[in-house]
């Protein structure tokens, strides 16, 4: 029963992320009066389909993708409402709209999470871990306090990297190879750099040796933090992609749809009550949808970022690249991406049986 529930949650998560991405292309095309021939969520055989106006809508069997097919997108057309007949800037907004909607979804989900919390988190230190020594006196158990951090300090940068929220703060501390950091804090209105700060909690030998302050909830604080946390998550994903290219992470560290279902199962079972498990699933959905948005902006053939580059070149040279050439580039790119996904999926299946 648990596996069925997990599968349903995974389908809902995939469907939401895919649907919102394709809806971004769809609504942008409609706003620019571009004819949309087919709007589909999922791939493979059709489960449900109907036609309304010029557009056929379908729900398909495999929740691993979708598409928004526009007139004149990959072929020539004499239709005045064809994609190729519209100005370059309009086509650019249509191409980027899918990734924008994925990132916007992450932003809205962060707002929902903040509304479920009692306070809005900050990067200001509220207290350090404490312990009782042999004489019965309460002393600090936080190495970072012994290194010079103080209660009331607001952490604004770690090793020169700006910190937007607790998300990128924890990522930076937990993934950096070195044990010490140069921490930039705002203290009494001034920026101070504290060098060689080490984080260690004597009570549990853990990394987290301090707690952060929470602010009162109001529309401004919620929206402000949600925007910062969205940027922080996107930055983490961008850094991770860079580390994948440089070799810090390998193919064995990647997961496809099968591996993601396993992660969703873990998220759905994390927590002592329904609220905590729901928050865990929402947190994972935030990371996945922003990941999809950022990844689609990369200039890789077959992705939206590559289509944007072709449009940018067209705008600069005032002349479109031949559709046959562009279509071939995207076809090769999609073939490589599908092959890559197959390899990662087989790896996920191998892990599952292990």
C-alpha positions in Angstrom: 0.0 0.0 0.0 2.9 2.4 0.9 4.4 1.8 -2.6 1.1 2.6 -4.3 0.8 5.9 -2.3 4.4 6.8 -3.1 3.8 6.1 -6.8 0.7 8.3 -6.7 2.6 11.1 -5.0 5.4 10.8 -7.6 2.9 11.0 -10.5 1.3 14.1 -8.9 4.7 15.7 -8.4 5.9 14.9 -11.9 2.6 15.9 -13.4 2.6 19.3 -11.6 6.2 20.1 -12.6 5.8 19.0 -16.2 2.3 20.6 -16.5 3.4 23.9 -15.2 6.4 24.0 -17.6 4.3 23.2 -20.7 1.6 25.6 -19.5 4.2 28.4 -19.4 4.9 27.8 -23.1 1.2 27.4 -23.8 0.0 30.6 -22.1 2.8 32.7 -23.5 2.0 31.4 -27.0 -1.7 32.2 -26.6 -0.9 35.7 -25.3 1.2 36.3 -28.4 -1.6 34.9 -30.6 0.5 31.9 -31.7 -1.4 28.9 -32.8 -0.9 25.9 -30.5 -1.7 22.6 -32.3 -1.1 20.2 -29.4 -0.7 20.5 -25.6 0.3 17.3 -23.9 1.2 16.2 -20.4 3.2 13.0 -20.4 4.6 11.0 -23.2 3.6 7.8 -25.0 0.1 6.5 -25.7 -2.8 8.8 -25.0 -5.0 8.2 -21.9 -7.3 11.1 -22.4 -7.6 13.6 -25.2 -10.0 16.2 -26.6 -9.9 19.1 -29.0 -11.0 22.6 -28.2 -10.6 25.3 -30.9 -7.3 24.9 -32.7 -5.7 22.9 -30.0 -5.7 19.2 -29.1 -5.2 18.5 -25.4 -4.0 15.1 -24.2 -2.9 13.3 -21.0 -0.4 10.5 -21.8 0.7 7.3 -20.1 4.3 8.1 -19.1 4.7 11.1 -16.7 8.3 11.8 -17.8 7.7 14.8 -20.1 5.3 16.7 -22.2 5.1 19.1 -25.1 3.4 22.2 -26.4 3.5 21.9 -30.2 3.1 25.3 -32.0 2.4 26.0 -35.7 5.6 26.9 -37.6 7.8 26.0 -34.7 9.9 23.3 -36.4 8.6 23.6 -39.9 7.7 26.4 -42.4 4.1 27.7 -42.4 2.1 30.3 -44.2 -0.2 30.7 -41.2 0.0 34.3 -39.9 -0.3 33.0 -36.4 2.6 30.6 -36.8 5.5 30.7 -34.3 8.0 31.7 -37.1 5.9 34.6 -38.2 6.2 36.4 -34.8 8.9 38.9 -33.9 12.0 37.4 -32.3 11.4 39.0 -28.8 7.9 37.4 -28.7 9.3 34.0 -29.6 12.0 34.5 -26.9 9.4 35.0 -24.2 7.5 31.8 -25.3 10.7 29.8 -25.2 11.7 31.1 -21.7 8.2 30.9 -20.3 8.4 27.2 -19.4 11.5 27.6 -17.2 10.1 30.8 -15.7 6.9 28.9 -14.6 9.0 26.1 -13.0 10.9 28.7 -11.0 7.7 30.6 -10.2 6.2 27.3 -8.9 9.1 26.9 -6.6 8.7 30.4 -5.3 5.0 29.9 -4.6 5.6 26.6 -2.8 8.2 28.3 -0.6 5.5 30.8 0.3 3.2 27.9 1.2 5.8 26.4 3.4 6.5 29.7 5.2 2.8 30.1 5.8 2.8 26.7 7.5 5.7 27.8 9.8 5.4 29.9 13.0 8.3 32.2 12.0 10.1 33.3 8.9 13.8 32.2 9.2 16.7 34.5 8.9 20.5 34.1 8.8 20.9 35.9 12.1 22.4 33.9 15.0 19.9 33.5 17.8 21.8 31.2 20.2 24.7 28.8 20.3 24.8 25.2 21.6 25.6 25.0 25.3 26.8 22.3 27.7 27.4 21.9 31.4 31.0 21.5 32.4 32.4 19.4 35.3 31.8 22.2 37.8 28.1 22.5 36.8 28.7 25.8 35.0 26.9 26.4 31.6 29.4 27.1 28.9 29.4 27.2 25.1 29.4 23.9 23.2 29.8 25.8 19.8 33.2 26.0 18.2 32.0 28.8 16.0 31.3 31.0 19.0 34.8 30.2 20.3 36.1 31.3 16.9 34.5 34.7 17.2 30.9 34.6 16.0 28.4 36.3 18.4 24.7 36.1 19.1 23.0 38.8 16.9 25.5 38.4 14.0 23.8 38.1 10.6 25.7 35.9 8.2 25.9 37.5 4.8 28.8 35.6 3.1 30.8 32.4 3.5 34.2 32.3 1.9 33.2 35.3 -0.2 30.0 33.7 -1.5 26.9 35.7 -0.7 24.3 34.0 1.5 20.7 34.5 0.6 18.9 32.2 3.0 19.4 29.3 5.4 19.2 27.0 2.4 22.5 28.1 0.7 24.0 28.7 4.2 23.6 25.0 5.1 24.6 23.8 1.7 27.8 25.8 1.8 28.7 24.5 5.3 27.9 20.9 4.6 29.4 20.5 1.1 32.7 22.4 1.4 35.7 20.1 1.7 37.6 22.4 4.2 36.7 22.5 7.9 37.2 26.3 8.4 35.5 29.2 6.7 35.9 32.9 6.4 32.5 34.3 7.6 31.3 37.8 6.7 28.7 39.0 9.2 26.8 42.2 9.8 27.4 43.3 13.4 26.0 46.5 14.8 25.5 47.9 11.3 29.0 47.0 10.1 30.4 44.2 7.9 33.1 42.2 9.7 35.1 39.3 8.3 35.9 36.6 10.8 38.6 34.2 9.5 39.1 30.5 10.0 35.7 29.8 11.7 35.0 26.1 12.5 31.5 24.8 13.2 31.3 21.9 15.7 28.7 21.0 18.3 30.4 19.4 21.3 27.1 17.8 22.4 26.6 15.6 19.4 29.8 16.0 17.3 27.6 17.6 14.6 28.2 20.5 12.3 25.2 22.6 13.5 26.3 24.5 16.6 24.0 27.5 16.4 20.3 28.3 15.8 19.0 31.2 13.7 16.5 33.9 14.5 12.9 33.8 13.3 11.0 36.9 12.2 7.3 37.5 12.6 5.2 36.4 9.6 3.7 39.1 7.4 3.2 39.4 3.6 6.4 41.4 3.2 8.7 39.1 5.3 7.2 36.0 3.6 7.5 37.2 0.0 11.0 38.6 0.7 12.4 35.4 2.2 10.7 33.3 -0.5 12.4 35.3 -3.2 15.8 35.0 -1.5 15.3 31.2 -0.9 14.3 30.8 -4.6 17.5 32.5 -5.7 19.5 30.4 -3.1 18.1 27.1 -4.5 18.7 28.2 -8.1 22.3 29.1 -7.1 22.8 25.7 -5.5 21.6 23.9 -8.6 23.8 26.0 -10.8 26.8 25.3 -8.6 26.0 21.6 -8.6 25.9 21.5 -12.4 29.3 23.2 -12.4 30.7 20.7 -10.0 29.3 17.9 -12.2 31.2 19.3 -15.2 34.4 19.7 -13.2 34.2 16.1 -12.0 33.3 16.6 -8.3 30.2 14.6 -8.9 30.0 11.7 -11.3 27.3 9.7 -13.2 26.8 7.5 -10.1 25.6 10.6 -8.2 22.7 11.3 -10.6 19.2 10.0 -10.5 16.5 9.7 -13.1 12.7 9.2 -12.7 13.1 5.8 -10.9 15.6 7.3 -8.5 13.5 10.3 -7.9 10.5 8.1 -7.0 12.7 6.5 -4.3 13.7 10.0 -3.0 10.0 11.0 -3.0 9.2 7.8 -0.9 11.9 8.9 1.6 10.5 12.4 1.7 6.9 11.1 2.2 8.0 9.0 5.2 10.1 11.7 6.8 8.4 13.2 9.8 6.4 12.2 12.8 3.1 13.5 11.5 1.2 14.3 8.3 2.2 18.0 8.4 6.0 17.2 8.6 5.7 14.6 5.8 3.8 17.1 3.7 6.5 19.8 4.3 9.2 17.2 3.3 7.4 16.4 0.0 6.9 20.1 -0.7 10.6 20.8 0.0 11.6 18.1 -2.5 9.1 19.4 -5.1 10.6 22.9 -4.7 14.1 21.6 -5.4 13.0 19.5 -8.4 10.9 22.2 -10.1 13.6 24.9 -9.8 16.1 22.3 -11.0 14.0 21.7 -14.1 13.7 25.4 -14.7 17.5 26.1 -14.3 18.5 23.0 -16.4 16.2 24.0 -19.2 17.9 27.3 -19.5 21.2 25.7 -20.3 22.3 26.1 -24.0 22.2 22.4 -24.6 20.7 21.3 -28.0 17.1 20.2 -27.5 16.5 22.4 -24.4 14.8 25.8 -24.2 18.2 27.5 -23.6 19.5 26.2 -26.9 16.3 27.5 -28.7 16.8 30.8 -27.0 20.4 31.0 -28.3 19.2 30.3 -31.9 16.7 33.2 -31.5 19.4 35.4 -30.1 21.6 34.7 -33.1 18.6 35.4 -35.4 18.0 38.7 -33.6 21.6 39.8 -34.0 22.1 38.8 -37.6 18.5 39.8 -38.6 18.2 36.5 -40.4 17.0 33.1 -39.1 19.2 30.0 -39.2 17.9 27.5 -41.7 15.2 25.4 -40.0 16.7 22.1 -41.3 20.0 22.9 -39.5 18.3 24.0 -36.3 16.0 21.0 -36.3 19.0 18.6 -36.8 20.8 20.2 -33.9 17.8 19.9 -31.6 17.2 16.3 -32.8 20.7 15.2 -32.0 20.6 17.0 -28.6 17.3 15.3 -27.7 18.7 11.9 -28.8 21.7 12.4 -26.5 19.5 13.5 -23.6 17.2 10.5 -24.0 20.2 8.2 -24.1 21.6 9.8 -21.0 18.3 9.4 -19.3 18.1 5.8 -20.2 21.6 5.2 -18.8 20.8 7.0 -15.5 17.4 5.1 -15.3 19.2 1.7 -15.7 21.6 2.8 -13.0 18.6 3.6 -10.7 17.0 0.2 -11.5 20.3 -1.4 -10.5 20.3 0.4 -7.2 16.7 -0.6 -6.6 17.5 -4.3 -6.9 20.6 -4.0 -4.9 
